[in-house]
């Protein structure tokens, strides 16, 4: 019967493990049931955020609150990311179900444009996008990446789910700005951002960390995977083709330095992982750049 409903419906245990996923949820999100069953909603599969950019899977999950309090939670201003990367404005209604002393969370969601109209849904989506996306590169911004880092550290502390961080810095970026101008520098950043997207897994989070520095947060990865990713990044950027929009002169090629690190049991926060990756990155830059190092 629930598969006949147009809306998305999924059910979780009290620990937020997904145990049911209907066809409406598959249609709206692009994820088939076999891709989500057994996982947890806090695994950030759908990247639920509100209009301020707050990641609800990590901070303020309505489903978790409903399970804890037994009170229904409704909201019209939530956004999810489909499997193909498209962000969709949705309404969410969450109820708690208790069977034989066990609590379950039931979330029903649908596309907001179907009930509120396309204009309003698109306007809300623009507000949400502006709060988590870097305008120049269209990557996630520092604020959102910091949220993901905190979330991954929390998952590590609770479930020993390891993650890694890759830091990327454009070689000689100041000289590029000085020699070719800031418009050329902007084009370099856009080109590097596009090159970094190649070879990423769907669960990896790529963002602009600030200035000419980028970051990739890599859940469920080991050191060997970080090394392969770092090498792919260096080669992808090295072979990227720079355009000259509006006649703006740009350098013939651009390279990056990359540093990577894994979460360690002695780390007090995700910032410790980032700091080690940064140390590795600057070792590469001191040695001339255009390569990678692990720490």
N, C-alpha and C positions, 0 to 999 in steps of 0.2 A: 504493500500500500504506500509506503514512504517513497519507494522508487517512482511512483506515479505522480508525486508532488513536484511542481515546477521549481520550488525553492530548494536550496541546498540544506541538507540536514545531516548532522553528524553527532555521535554520542561518545562520551568519554567516561572512563572510570573516575573515581575520586582523585586518583593520582594524575589525571588528565591524559591517560593513554587512550588513543582513538580505537574504538571497537566497532563502530558502524559508520558507513560513509555512503550516502545514497547517490543515485544517478544524477540528481539535480546538483549536488556538490561537485560531481565530476564534470558536469557540463559548464558550470560557472567558473571553476578553478582550473580545469584542464588536467587535474590529477585523478588517475584511476584509483579505485579503492585499494588495490594491491600495493600502491605506492605510499599509502598513508596508514593503513591498518597496522597496529602494533607500535606506531610512533606516538609521540606526545605532542599536544598542541603547542607546548613551549619550545619545541624544536624549531619554531619560527618558519614552518613550511610556507605559510601564506603571508608572512610579513605584515601582520595586522598593525596599522598605525592610525592615529586620529589626525584631526586637522592641524594640530600643533606639531606633528611629527613624532609623538611619543609612541614607542613600540609597545603595544598592548600585550604581546606575548611575554614580555619581560616585566612590564610595569603597568598594573591596572587591568589585568585580564578579567573581562566580565564573566567568563565562564568559571574561573577560579572563585571569584567573589560569590557567584550564585551557589556553587557547591558548598562553600564554607558557611554561608548565611541562610541558604534556602530561599532567598528572595530573588524574584525574577529580575533580569537585567535586559533593558531595551535601549538601543541607540541607533541613530540614523546616520552617524558621521564617522564611519569606519571605512578603511580602504584595505584591500587585499591585493597581493601580487599573484597573478595567474602563472601557470607553469611556463607560458611563452614570454613572461616578463611584463606583460601589460598590467597596469594598475587599474583596479575597478572600485568605484564607490559602492558600498553595500549598506544595507540595514541589517541589524543583528538582533535576535530575540533569544534569550537564554533562560531555560528553566531547569530546576533540579528535580530528579526523579529518585525516589527511594524504594528499593526492593529488598526485602528480607534483611533490613538493617544496613544495606550497602547504598551509598549515594552515587548517582550518575549525573553528568551534565549533558543537557540536550541543547544544541545550538541550531537555530534555524536562521538562514541568511538568504538574501536575494539582492539583485542589482537595484540600486537606488533609482536609476533612471526609469525603471518600469513603474515606480509609484510616485516619484517626485518630479519626473520630467527630465529631459536631457540637459536643459540649460542649467538648472540648479545642481544636478549631479556633476556636470563638467566644471562648474565654478568651484564647488567644494573640492573636487579633485585637484584643481589648479592650486588651491590654498595648501593642500596637503603636500603636493609635489614640491612647492616652493620651500617648505620647511625642512625637507630632508635631502634635496638634490642640489648639487653645485651647478650654478647657472652656466658657467663657462664650459665645463666638460660633460655635463649631464650625468656625472657619476654621483654616488651618495656623498653627502658632505660630512665634515668632521663630527658634527653633532650626532648624526645617525650612526656613524662608525663607532663612536665612543659608546653608544647604547649597545651595539652588537658585541663589542669587546667585553662590556660588563656582563652581558647575557652569557657569553661563552665561558667566562671565568666562573659564573654561577653554576653553569652546567658541569664544569669540571669539578667544582667543590662538592656538588651534590651527587653526581653520577660518574665521576672520574672520566668524563668525556673529553679527550684531549683535543687541542686545536693548535694551529700555528699562525704566525704572522709574517707577512712579507712586506718589507718597506722598500720603496723605489724612489730614487731621486734622479732628476735630469742632469746629466753631466754638462758643466759649463753654461748653466742657464743664465747667469748674470751677464756673461760675455755675449750670449745670444741677444739679450735685451739691449745691451750697450751697442752692439754692432748693427743689429737689424731693426731694433725698435720693439715696443711693447706689443704691437699688433702681430709681429712675427712670433714673439714669445707666446702669445695666446694661441696661435696656430700650432706651435710646437706642443703645447699642453693638450690641445684637442687631439692631435695626431697620436701622442703617447697614450692618451686615455683610450682611444680606439684600438691601438695595438695591444694594450694590456688586457682587453676583453677577450682576446683570442686564447683559447686553450683553458679557460676557467671552467670549473665544474659548476653545476647549477646552484650548489649550496654555498659557493664562495662569495664573499661580499667585497666588492672593489669600491674604493672611495678616494676622493682627493683629501689628503690629510692637512694640506696647507701649502701655499706657495707652489713650488714645483715638486712637492713630495706627495707620493701616492701610497696607499696601503691596501693589502689584501688580507682579509681574515678568512682562515681556512679551517672549518670544522672537520673533525674526524679525519685527520691526516697524520702521517708520520714523517720523520725527518727526510726519508728518501723521496717522498712525494713533494716536500718543500723544495728540495734540491732540483728535481726535474722541472717544477714550475718556475723556479728562479732562472734556470737556464733557458727555458722557452721564452720567458719575458725578455731577457737580454737580446736574444736573436730576433724576436718579433719586432722590437723597437728598432733594432739596427737595420732591418730590412723594410721598415715603414717608409712610405712615399709621402713627402711633404708637398702640399699644394701651396699655391701663391694666390690666395683670394684677393680680388680687387687690385691685382698687380703688386701686392706686398711681397717684397723680397724676403726669402727665408733661407736658412742654411741648407746645404745639400743633404746632410744627414744629421741624425740626432742619436745619441746613445744614453743609456741609463746605468746607474749603479744600483745593486740590489743586495739587501741583507735580510736574512730570515732566521727565525727562532721558534722553538716549540715551548709550550707551557711546561713549567717545572713545578714539582711538588713543593718547593720552597718559596715559590712566588706568592707575594702578599696581595697582588692585584694584577689585572691585565696589563697595567702600565709597565710592570717589570718585563713582560714578554716584549712589548714594543721597544723598551729601552735596549734590550739585548740585540734585537733586530737592527736598531739604529746604529749600535756600535759596530756590528758587522758591516752595515752599509758604508759607514765612513772609513772603515779599513780599506774597502774597495776603492773609494774615492781617493784616498791617500796614495794608493798604488796605481792610480791613473784612470780608474773607472772602467766602464763598459764590461763589467763582469759581475759576479755574485759571490757572496760568502755566507756561511752558516755560523750561528753562535749558539 
